[in-house]
Amino acid sequence: MKLSPVQVDDRIERYLESLLPPREPALERLERELERERVPAIGPLVGQLAHLALRLAGSRDVLELGTAVGYSAIWLARGCSGRVVTLETDHERAERARANLAEAALADRVNVVEEDALGYLEREQGRFDCVFNDLLNSFPDVGAVERCFELSLGRLSPGGLLLADNALGRGEVVNPESRQARNITRYNELVARTPGLESIIVPLRDGFSIARLGS
């Protein structure tokens, strides 16, 4: 007998959040600010999921594509044992992120780089234990999605994690008509069909993609 899936509405989400460990002051303040400013962020549930994935994988160094104001970078830094490099093209947001990371006592472990993700990936040759793509809603076309995926995969260490937020595109991936939905659908196809990657999309909030590169 097939069970009907539980709809994770606001009521269920509040229940799930009530089970999370206490969050540090910098995260709680940012959550209030981002909600007030209507700035998209991964939120505490996906933050905890990313944090736990890094802990379980024993990740050391992390590359984040898309800093915004540093909320997700705090979660990533708490989950890994090494450093986080996070990329942001907007100078004002990058400066705000640096201030937030300093408040969280993470300025020495998180490097906010003001550079386009594709430019950085093409220029830098270092390896990371995790690449977190928080730009799925921002790519101009499918070609950019494919290039970013290819380059990100090339920067992963064996056994590394490839994470992405907004993998369900507000449900539009079922019938992708918008540019954003087509881009996200293509990303999901690449993750699912690339040999050597094992993956799952967790339908939490707007969908969180977790993939692991074989060792």
Secondary structure, DSSP 8 states (H G I E B T S, - for coil): ---------HHHHHHHHHTS----HHHHHHHHHHHHHT----HHHHHHHHHHHHHHHT---EEEE--TTSHHHHHHHHH-SS-EEEE-S-HHHHHHHHHHHHHTT-TTTEEEE-S-HHHHHHH----EEEEEE--TTT-SSHHHHHHHHHHHHHTEEEEEEEEEE-TTGGGGGGS--SHHHHHHHHHHHHHHHSTTEEEEEE-STT-EEEEEE--
